[in-house]
Amino acid sequence: MADHDVARVRAELPAASLTLELKSLFERHYASVWRLLRRFGVPVAALDDAAQEVFWVAARRLSDIRPGSETAFLYGVALRVASNHLRRERHPAAEELELSSLADTGPSPEDAIAERQRRALLDTVLGRLPLELRTVFVLFELEGLEVRQIAELEGIPVGTASSRLRRAREEFSAIARRVRAALIARGARL
């Protein structure tokens, strides 16, 4: 069925059917959209609003979403929402504050605290990756998408997506080494 046929059929569906479709979309994808927004650098305090924004866009464009492409559509919207948020919220001193909040010179924390620190470390490293590299890295390494799916989502050739993933892995490792060294120099226990 062609895209314009899908849009026409959906336009003819009763509003109750579209509401159920949106509810189903929300229930199936909310957790992954929330997690993806977090990995793209949206602060915890803004995550619920950002996720809501993703689903508002989906609600307005429900007839444009091709069956089977729901995840790609939502991930694309989430990427744009996160990118817009980062542009508005990025402060120059934020990196130094992030790094100092990771340093822990006290005794070993409980498991929950250790997990929170690992997540914060991951967020710090991801936050220092350029967005085009962070996107392919998060989608492949953390969300489990295939390179082909990432290329389609980003609208780039598969070779470009593969190249970005290779560069993202190299950059991630380099940044992680620098952050780890800085934390050790501050007396943190890793």
N, CA, C and O of each residue as an XYZ file, in Angstrom:
760
protein
N       0.849     -1.173      0.000
C       0.000      0.000      0.000
C       0.891      1.231      0.000
O       1.822      1.313      0.802
N       0.636      2.168     -0.859
C       1.444      3.386     -0.957
C       1.180      4.285      0.247
O       0.128      4.196      0.881
N       2.159      5.164      0.561
C       2.033      6.063      1.702
C       0.767      6.901      1.632
O       0.091      7.083      2.644
N       0.434      7.420      0.439
C      -0.761      8.261      0.342
C      -2.024      7.438      0.571
O      -3.024      7.969      1.054
N      -1.995      6.128      0.226
C      -3.139      5.261      0.499
C      -3.293      5.019      2.001
O      -4.410      5.013      2.518
N      -2.172      4.820      2.702
C      -2.204      4.629      4.148
C      -2.785      5.865      4.815
O      -3.638      5.753      5.695
N      -2.331      7.043      4.404
C      -2.836      8.290      4.981
C      -4.329      8.437      4.723
O      -5.069      8.883      5.600
N      -4.783      8.063      3.516
C      -6.203      8.201      3.173
C      -7.035      7.248      4.027
O      -8.082      7.637      4.544
N      -6.580      6.007      4.179
C      -7.320      5.028      4.981
C      -7.387      5.486      6.429
O      -8.446      5.416      7.052
N      -6.273      5.952      6.971
C      -6.264      6.417      8.362
C      -7.163      7.629      8.540
O      -7.820      7.757      9.573
N      -7.207      8.514      7.563
C      -8.057      9.708      7.648
C      -9.531      9.315      7.697
O     -10.352     10.045      8.252
N      -9.864      8.172      7.122
C     -11.249      7.725      7.098
C     -11.640      6.953      8.358
O     -12.825      6.708      8.585
N     -10.657      6.565      9.182
C     -10.945      5.823     10.403
C     -11.629      6.735     11.416
O     -11.361      7.936     11.449
N     -12.503      6.176     12.237
C     -13.133      6.987     13.284
C     -12.090      7.462     14.292
O     -11.048      6.831     14.471
N     -12.385      8.575     14.940
C     -11.456      9.164     15.911
C     -11.133      8.183     17.026
O     -10.002      8.169     17.512
N     -12.097      7.353     17.450
C     -11.852      6.387     18.528
C     -10.774      5.394     18.128
O      -9.958      5.003     18.962
N     -10.758      4.980     16.874
C      -9.746      4.048     16.390
C      -8.364      4.682     16.428
O      -7.390      4.032     16.808
N      -8.274      5.955     16.033
C      -6.979      6.656     16.067
C      -6.511      6.838     17.502
O      -5.314      6.762     17.779
N      -7.449      7.080     18.422
C      -7.091      7.222     19.834
C      -6.512      5.911     20.361
O      -5.516      5.918     21.086
N      -7.131      4.789     20.000
C      -6.600      3.489     20.413
C      -5.229      3.238     19.804
O      -4.348      2.686     20.463
N      -5.045      3.638     18.556
C      -3.759      3.460     17.890
C      -2.678      4.267     18.598
O      -1.571      3.770     18.800
N      -2.986      5.514     18.982
C      -2.031      6.346     19.694
C      -1.739      5.771     21.076
O      -0.591      5.765     21.519
N      -2.770      5.291     21.753
C      -2.579      4.699     23.078
C      -1.652      3.481     22.981
O      -0.750      3.311     23.801
N      -1.881      2.657     21.991
C      -1.041      1.473     21.784
C       0.403      1.877     21.493
O       1.339      1.281     22.026
N       0.578      2.881     20.653
C       1.909      3.387     20.306
C       2.620      3.872     21.567
O       3.799      3.583     21.774
N       1.895      4.612     22.408
C       2.450      5.133     23.648
C       2.851      3.986     24.579
O       3.962      3.984     25.110
N       1.980      3.035     24.776
C       2.259      1.938     25.706
C       3.435      1.081     25.249
O       4.224      0.624     26.077
N       3.561      0.861     23.945
C       4.643      0.023     23.430
C       5.991      0.738     23.424
O       7.026      0.086     23.562
N       6.005      2.059     23.267
C       7.268      2.739     22.994
C       7.693      3.781     24.028
O       8.789      4.330     23.914
N       6.870      4.071     25.023
C       7.219      5.143     25.956
C       8.562      4.893     26.641
O       9.410      5.784     26.692
N       8.754      3.687     27.164
C       9.987      3.394     27.916
C      11.225      3.564     27.042
O      12.222      4.131     27.489
N      11.174      3.084     25.810
C      12.356      3.198     24.955
C      12.586      4.638     24.517
O      13.734      5.058     24.376
N      11.513      5.407     24.297
C      11.668      6.829     23.944
C      12.272      7.583     25.119
O      13.162      8.412     24.929
N      11.797      7.306     26.336
C      12.309      7.975     27.532
C      13.799      7.669     27.698
O      14.609      8.562     27.945
N      14.140      6.377     27.555
C      15.541      5.949     27.700
C      16.416      6.591     26.621
O      17.531      7.031     26.899
N      15.907      6.641     25.404
C      16.655      7.228     24.295
C      16.896      8.720     24.538
O      18.003      9.211     24.317
N      15.882      9.436     24.986
C      16.036     10.865     25.290
C      17.106     11.060     26.371
O      17.916     11.984     26.291
N      17.100     10.196     27.365
C      18.104     10.274     28.437
C      19.502     10.073     27.878
O      20.433     10.794     28.236
N      19.645      9.088     26.999
C      20.953      8.805     26.418
C      21.389      9.886     25.445
O      22.585     10.049     25.201
N      20.452     10.620     24.890
C      20.798     11.734     24.000
C      21.118     13.000     24.787
O      21.415     14.033     24.187
N      21.064     12.943     26.120
C      21.518     14.059     26.931
C      20.445     14.911     27.570
O      20.774     15.933     28.171
N      19.186     14.547     27.472
C      18.126     15.327     28.123
C      18.222     15.060     29.632
O      18.210     13.903     30.052
N      18.316     16.116     30.446
C      18.421     15.919     31.891
C      17.186     15.215     32.463
O      16.090     15.332     31.916
N      17.371     14.492     33.554
C      16.289     13.730     34.170
C      15.077     14.622     34.453
O      13.938     14.206     34.240
N      15.313     15.825     34.923
C      14.214     16.732     35.268
C      13.354     17.096     34.059
O      12.194     17.473     34.225
N      13.893     16.993     32.863
C      13.151     17.384     31.664
C      12.675     16.187     30.841
O      12.049     16.367     29.796
N      12.965     14.971     31.299
C      12.660     13.786     30.490
C      11.173     13.574     30.237
O      10.773     13.282     29.109
N      10.354     13.716     31.269
C       8.927     13.481     31.075
C       8.333     14.471     30.072
O       7.535     14.092     29.215
N       8.726     15.736     30.182
C       8.240     16.736     29.234
C       8.719     16.441     27.820
O       7.958     16.574     26.862
N       9.972     16.043     27.690
C      10.518     15.734     26.365
C       9.817     14.520     25.762
O       9.493     14.522     24.574
N       9.583     13.491     26.560
C       8.868     12.304     26.061
C       7.450     12.677     25.646
O       6.944     12.207     24.627
N       6.823     13.520     26.443
C       5.470     13.974     26.098
C       5.489     14.724     24.766
O       4.586     14.561     23.946
N       6.503     15.532     24.557
C       6.628     16.264     23.302
C       6.747     15.304     22.111
O       6.158     15.545     21.057
N       7.502     14.228     22.278
C       7.642     13.227     21.216
C       6.269     12.659     20.856
O       5.937     12.526     19.678
N       5.482     12.327     21.866
C       4.184     11.714     21.588
C       3.143     12.737     21.121
O       2.177     12.364     20.456
N       3.321     14.001     21.453
C       2.457     15.044     20.876
C       2.706     15.140     19.377
O       1.769     15.257     18.587
N       3.953     15.091     19.002
C       4.282     15.104     17.568
C       3.681     13.875     16.895
O       3.095     13.973     15.817
N       3.829     12.715     17.541
C       3.269     11.486     16.972
C       1.750     11.599     16.834
O       1.183     11.148     15.839
N       1.097     12.192     17.820
C      -0.361     12.343     17.753
C      -0.766     13.232     16.577
O      -1.728     12.937     15.867
N      -0.028     14.310     16.382
C      -0.344     15.233     15.279
C      -0.048     14.601     13.924
O      -0.701     14.929     12.933
N       0.917     13.709     13.870
C       1.347     13.148     12.589
C       1.043     11.658     12.483
O       1.679     10.948     11.704
N       0.083     11.186     13.255
C      -0.246      9.775     13.292
C      -0.531      9.216     11.899
O      -0.148      8.086     11.594
N      -1.187      9.983     11.071
C      -1.515      9.490      9.730
C      -0.280      9.399      8.829
O      -0.326      8.745      7.787
N       0.813     10.044      9.215
C       2.049     10.001      8.419
C       2.938      8.806      8.776
O       3.881      8.497      8.046
N       2.647      8.139      9.884
C       3.494      7.045     10.350
C       3.121      5.781      9.582
O       1.998      5.284      9.675
N       4.094      5.273      8.819
C       3.857      4.046      8.048
C       3.845      2.849      8.997
O       4.685      2.758      9.892
N       2.901      1.938      8.805
C       2.889      0.728      9.631
C       4.249      0.013      9.521
O       4.789     -0.170      8.430
N       4.772     -0.378     10.670
C       6.066     -1.040     10.710
C       7.226     -0.070     10.905
O       8.350     -0.494     11.175
N       6.962      1.225     10.770
C       8.019      2.239     10.916
C       7.809      3.096     12.162
O       8.388      4.176     12.278
N       6.993      2.625     13.083
C       6.676      3.408     14.270
C       7.929      3.730     15.094
O       8.124      4.865     15.527
N       8.774      2.710     15.304
C       9.985      2.910     16.113
C      10.907      3.932     15.459
O      11.403      4.840     16.126
N      11.134      3.789     14.180
C      12.008      4.727     13.472
C      11.436      6.138     13.534
O      12.182      7.098     13.730
N      10.139      6.274     13.370
C       9.507      7.599     13.431
C       9.714      8.216     14.813
O      10.151      9.361     14.927
N       9.396      7.451     15.863
C       9.518      7.972     17.226
C      10.968      8.287     17.584
O      11.230      9.292     18.245
N      11.919      7.443     17.159
C      13.325      7.705     17.436
C      13.790      8.967     16.717
O      14.567      9.749     17.264
N      13.317      9.160     15.502
C      13.668     10.378     14.771
C      13.145     11.620     15.466
O      13.857     12.618     15.579
N      11.897     11.566     15.936
C      11.314     12.702     16.664
C      12.077     12.918     17.971
O      12.378     14.054     18.338
N      12.389     11.823     18.672
C      13.125     11.925     19.937
C      14.492     12.571     19.719
O      14.932     13.385     20.530
N      15.148     12.215     18.647
C      16.450     12.812     18.340
C      16.313     14.321     18.140
O      17.120     15.093     18.657
N      15.296     14.738     17.394
C      15.098     16.175     17.172
C      14.719     16.906     18.455
O      15.196     18.013     18.702
N      13.867     16.294     19.271
C      13.473     16.909     20.550
C      14.702     17.059     21.449
O      14.913     18.115     22.045
N      15.509     16.001     21.544
C      16.722     16.061     22.381
C      17.697     17.101     21.843
O      18.280     17.863     22.615
N      17.874     17.138     20.546
C      18.787     18.097     19.931
C      18.345     19.526     20.224
O      19.165     20.375     20.572
N      17.054     19.789     20.084
C      16.533     21.125     20.386
C      16.727     21.467     21.856
O      17.087     22.594     22.195
N      16.491     20.509     22.714
C      16.666     20.735     24.147
C      18.130     21.038     24.479
O      18.424     21.951     25.251
N      19.033     20.269     23.893
C      20.459     20.479     24.161
C      20.927     21.844     23.675
O      21.736     22.500     24.331
N      20.418     22.268     22.525
C      20.784     23.592     22.016
C      20.357     24.690     22.973
O      21.079     25.669     23.163
N      19.189     24.533     23.575
C      18.658     25.557     24.492
C      19.345     25.528     25.852
O      19.507     26.569     26.489
N      19.754     24.325     26.304
C      20.174     24.152     27.686
C      21.674     24.050     27.934
O      22.091     24.068     29.093
N      22.491     23.947     26.915
C      23.921     23.689     27.119
C      24.628     24.908     27.716
O      24.540     26.016     27.187
N      25.324     24.681     28.819
C      26.090     25.732     29.487
C      27.569     25.360     29.454
O      27.908     24.189     29.626
N      28.453     26.328     29.236
C      29.888     26.028     29.131
C      30.471     25.351     30.368
O      31.346     24.494     30.242
N      30.010     25.714     31.547
C      30.584     25.156     32.770
C      29.983     23.797     33.129
O      30.390     23.179     34.112
N      29.031     23.339     32.348
C      28.327     22.096     32.681
C      29.267     20.895     32.722
O      29.105     20.030     33.582
N      30.241     20.818     31.823
C      31.149     19.669     31.803
C      31.950     19.565     33.092
O      32.127     18.471     33.629
N      32.434     20.696     33.592
C      33.209     20.681     34.826
C      32.335     20.272     36.008
O      32.780     19.531     36.884
N      31.088     20.753     36.034
C      30.177     20.365     37.105
C      29.839     18.879     37.025
O      29.767     18.206     38.053
N      29.630     18.362     35.815
C      29.338     16.942     35.642
C      30.489     16.099     36.175
O      30.263     15.117     36.883
N      31.707     16.471     35.844
C      32.878     15.707     36.241
C      33.045     15.742     37.759
O      33.332     14.711     38.367
N      32.872     16.906     38.380
C      33.046     16.983     39.826
C      31.953     16.221     40.564
O      32.185     15.733     41.669
N      30.747     16.109     39.965
C      29.685     15.353     40.626
C      29.930     13.849     40.567
O      29.322     13.098     41.330
N      30.809     13.398     39.675
C      31.110     11.977     39.562
C      32.181     11.528     40.551
O      32.259     10.346     40.887
N      33.000     12.456     41.014
C      34.089     12.100     41.919
C      33.537     11.698     43.281
O      32.739     12.422     43.876
N      33.966     10.545     43.764
C      33.528     10.049     45.052
C      34.755      9.573     45.804
O      35.318      8.525     45.489
N      35.171     10.350     46.808
C      36.366     10.012     47.569
C      36.048      9.231     48.839
O      36.957      8.823     49.562
N      34.756      9.021     49.114
C      34.340      8.306     50.320
C      34.404      6.804     50.141
O      34.932      6.297     49.151
N      33.849      6.098     51.130
C      33.838      4.638     51.057
C      32.967      4.144     49.899
O      32.161      4.888     49.341
N      33.153      2.869     49.556
C      32.384      2.288     48.461
C      30.880      2.450     48.730
O      30.415      2.136     49.825
N      30.120      2.937     47.744
C      28.681      3.155     47.949
C      27.903      1.857     47.816
O      28.439      0.836     47.384
N      26.639      1.910     48.192
C      25.771      0.745     48.010
C      25.563      0.515     46.520
O      25.883      1.375     45.699
N      25.042     -0.614     46.188
C      24.866     -0.974     44.779
C      24.038      0.057     44.011
O      24.369      0.368     42.867
N      23.001      0.579     44.590
C      22.148      1.551     43.897
C      22.922      2.817     43.564
O      22.757      3.388     42.486
N      23.753      3.248     44.477
C      24.553      4.445     44.234
C      25.597      4.171     43.162
O      25.851      5.016     42.304
N      26.199      2.989     43.212
C      27.196      2.612     42.200
C      26.558      2.597     40.809
O      27.154      3.067     39.840
N      25.363      2.062     40.723
C      24.660      2.033     39.429
C      24.374      3.448     38.929
O      24.543      3.734     37.743
N      23.951      4.316     39.811
C      23.691      5.715     39.433
C      24.970      6.387     38.931
O      24.932      7.166     37.979
N      26.082      6.090     39.561
C      27.346      6.667     39.120
C      27.764      6.137     37.752
O      28.262      6.890     36.915
N      27.563      4.848     37.526
C      27.889      4.292     36.203
C      27.049      4.954     35.116
O      27.545      5.260     34.031
N      25.786      5.169     35.419
C      24.918      5.849     34.452
C      25.367      7.285     34.225
O      25.373      7.772     33.094
N      25.738      7.950     35.298
C      26.199      9.338     35.169
C      27.489      9.399     34.346
O      27.672     10.308     33.536
N      28.376      8.434     34.557
C      29.618      8.372     33.792
C      29.309      8.145     32.313
O      29.874      8.810     31.444
N      28.410      7.203     32.037
C      28.002      6.958     30.660
C      27.394      8.223     30.052
O      27.713      8.578     28.917
N      26.526      8.902     30.796
C      25.905     10.125     30.286
C      26.940     11.214     30.018
O      26.822     11.963     29.048
N      27.946     11.299     30.875
C      29.005     12.293     30.686
C      29.780     12.015     29.398
O      30.019     12.916     28.594
N      30.163     10.760     29.223
C      30.923     10.398     28.022
C      30.062     10.606     26.779
O      30.523     11.182     25.793
N      28.814     10.140     26.821
C      27.921     10.336     25.672
C      27.712     11.817     25.384
O      27.649     12.226     24.224
N      27.605     12.616     26.437
C      27.382     14.046     26.278
C      28.531     14.769     25.595
O      28.353     15.862     25.059
N      29.699     14.164     25.615
C      30.860     14.789     24.971
C      31.066     14.336     23.530
O      31.908     14.876     22.813
N      30.295     13.346     23.118
C      30.364     12.918     21.717
C      29.591     13.910     20.843
O      28.531     14.385     21.250
N      30.095     14.227     19.668
C      29.304     15.042     18.746
C      27.981     14.328     18.459
O      27.939     13.098     18.412
N      26.906     15.088     18.270
C      25.574     14.510     18.150
C      25.476     13.470     17.038
O      24.820     12.445     17.223
N      26.112     13.706     15.884
C      25.999     12.725     14.789
C      26.645     11.395     15.158
O      26.183     10.338     14.729
N      27.717     11.446     15.957
C      28.355     10.204     16.402
C      27.576      9.586     17.561
O      27.412      8.368     17.628
N      27.097     10.432     18.473
C      26.326      9.945     19.614
C      25.074      9.215     19.120
O      24.688      8.186     19.675
N      24.456      9.749     18.090
C      23.227      9.152     17.575
C      23.448      7.714     17.128
O      22.727      6.816     17.563
N      24.429      7.483     16.272
C      24.652      6.113     15.791
C      25.140      5.210     16.917
O      24.772      4.036     16.967
N      25.962      5.739     17.822
C      26.469      4.939     18.941
C      25.324      4.483     19.840
O      25.222      3.299     20.160
N      24.466      5.411     20.247
C      23.353      5.081     21.135
C      22.386      4.114     20.460
O      21.958      3.129     21.060
N      22.050      4.405     19.212
C      21.086      3.550     18.515
C      21.631      2.134     18.317
O      20.876      1.167     18.419
N      22.925      1.998     18.037
C      23.499      0.671     17.810
C      23.848     -0.027     19.124
O      23.377     -1.135     19.384
N      24.668      0.616     19.945
C      25.223     -0.033     21.132
C      24.224     -0.156     22.285
O      24.239     -1.148     23.013
N      23.371      0.831     22.452
C      22.470      0.820     23.607
C      21.047      0.403     23.257
O      20.367     -0.228     24.067
N      20.595      0.750     22.064
C      19.226      0.424     21.674
C      19.134     -0.814     20.794
O      18.040     -1.331     20.568
N      20.269     -1.298     20.292
C      20.291     -2.547     19.557
C      19.783     -2.482     18.125
O      19.440     -3.516     17.551
N      19.727     -1.294     17.536
C      19.315     -1.203     16.140
C      20.452     -1.661     15.248
O      21.622     -1.585     15.624
N      20.100     -2.135     14.070
C      21.102     -2.540     13.091
C      21.577     -1.309     12.332
O      20.869     -0.304     12.264
N      22.772     -1.387     11.765
C      23.347     -0.272     11.018
C      22.406      0.146      9.883
O      22.244      1.334      9.603
N      21.797     -0.835      9.243
C      20.863     -0.554      8.151
C      19.676      0.286      8.658
O      19.254      1.231      7.991
N      19.150     -0.057      9.819
C      18.033      0.688     10.387
C      18.460      2.113     10.747
O      17.709      3.065     10.536
N      19.651      2.246     11.282
C      20.166      3.561     11.656
C      20.329      4.430     10.408
O      19.968      5.607     10.411
N      20.867      3.847      9.355
C      21.047      4.581      8.106
C      19.700      5.073      7.587
O      19.577      6.216      7.145
N      18.698      4.212      7.644
C      17.364      4.595      7.181
C      16.791      5.707      8.053
O      16.230      6.677      7.544
N      16.934      5.562      9.350
C      16.421      6.563     10.291
C      17.086      7.919     10.077
O      16.419      8.953     10.104
N      18.392      7.912      9.867
C      19.144      9.145      9.698
C      19.105      9.679      8.266
O      19.478     10.825      8.016
N      18.652      8.843      7.326
C      18.615      9.265      5.924
C      20.008      9.375      5.317
O      20.295     10.284      4.538
N      20.868      8.427      5.693
C      22.246      8.421      5.201
C      22.552      7.051      4.618
O      21.857      6.084      4.930
N      23.583      6.946      3.774
C      23.973      5.632      3.251
C      24.461      4.704      4.376
O      24.968      5.170      5.396
N      24.303      3.409      4.180
C      24.733      2.421      5.171
C      26.231      2.567      5.447
O      26.659      2.456      6.596
N      27.027      2.813      4.410
C      28.468      2.987      4.598
C      28.787      4.169      5.501
O      29.712      4.104      6.311
N      28.029      5.245      5.364
C      28.226      6.425      6.219
C      27.869      6.089      7.664
O      28.575      6.483      8.593
N      26.769      5.358      7.846
C      26.373      4.960      9.199
C      27.445      4.067      9.829
O      27.769      4.221     11.006
N      27.995      3.135      9.047
C      29.057      2.253      9.549
C      30.300      3.053      9.919
O      30.920      2.816     10.956
N      30.653      3.992      9.069
C      31.821      4.832      9.329
C      31.616      5.666     10.594
O      32.525      5.793     11.413
N      30.424      6.229     10.747
C      30.132      7.018     11.953
C      30.184      6.147     13.197
O      30.670      6.581     14.241
N      29.684      4.920     13.092
C      29.725      4.017     14.238
C      31.168      3.705     14.621
O      31.505      3.697     15.804
N      32.021      3.448     13.633
C      33.440      3.179     13.910
C      34.077      4.390     14.598
O      34.772      4.250     15.604
N      33.824      5.601     14.031
C      34.385      6.821     14.622
C      33.809      7.061     16.016
O      34.521      7.517     16.911
N      32.526      6.757     16.205
C      31.882      6.958     17.509
C      32.506      6.042     18.561
O      32.742      6.462     19.694
N      32.768      4.806     18.187
C      33.394      3.873     19.131
C      34.788      4.355     19.523
O      35.160      4.313     20.696
N      35.552      4.809     18.540
C      36.908      5.313     18.827
C      36.845      6.536     19.733
O      37.585      6.634     20.712
N      35.963      7.460     19.401
C      35.830      8.692     20.187
C      35.312      8.379     21.589
O      35.788      8.952     22.569
N      34.337      7.470     21.690
C      33.802      7.073     22.991
C      34.918      6.532     23.875
O      35.028      6.908     25.042
N      35.749      5.647     23.318
C      36.855      5.071     24.090
C      37.841      6.142     24.535
O      38.300      6.134     25.677
N      38.164      7.060     23.636
C      39.116      8.132     23.977
C      38.548      9.035     25.074
O      39.252      9.384     26.022
N      37.289      9.405     24.944
C      36.659     10.262     25.951
C      36.579      9.529     27.287
O      36.864     10.109     28.335
N      36.192      8.259     27.250
C      36.088      7.472     28.482
C      37.434      7.395     29.201
O      37.495      7.498     30.426
N      38.520      7.211     28.429
C      39.858      7.184     29.047
C      40.178      8.528     29.708
O      40.692      8.561     30.826
N      39.877      9.634     29.021
C      40.161     10.962     29.598
C      39.325     11.219     30.857
O      39.846     11.730     31.849
N      38.056     10.876     30.824
C      37.178     11.082     31.982
C      37.649     10.213     33.142
O      37.709     10.676     34.281
N      37.981      8.960     32.859
C      38.466      8.045     33.901
C      39.744      8.585     34.541
O      39.887      8.567     35.763
N      40.675      9.066     33.706
C      41.925      9.620     34.237
C      41.648     10.841     35.110
O      42.263     11.008     36.163
N      40.724     11.692     34.672
C      40.386     12.885     35.457
C      39.750     12.498     36.781
O      40.030     13.121     37.805
N      38.900     11.481     36.778
C      38.270     11.029     38.016
C      39.289     10.420     38.975
O      39.247     10.666     40.180
N      40.202      9.625     38.429
C      41.257      9.027     39.274
C      42.138     10.108     39.866
O      42.530     10.025     41.030
N      42.453     11.122     39.073
C      43.279     12.224     39.576
C      42.585     12.964     40.725
O      43.247     13.542     41.587
N      41.255     12.943     40.731
C      40.484     13.595     41.801
C      40.259     12.672     42.990
O      39.617     13.062     43.965
N      40.783     11.450     42.917
C      40.666     10.529     44.039
C      39.428      9.655     44.016
O      39.095      9.029     45.023
N      38.741      9.602     42.886
C      37.536      8.789     42.808
C      37.890      7.308     42.784
O      38.939      6.923     42.270
N      37.026      6.496     43.333
C      37.187      5.048     43.288
C      36.339      4.534     42.139
O      35.124      4.732     42.115
N      36.976      3.882     41.202
C      36.240      3.365     40.035
C      36.131      1.882     40.056
O      35.543      1.293     39.149
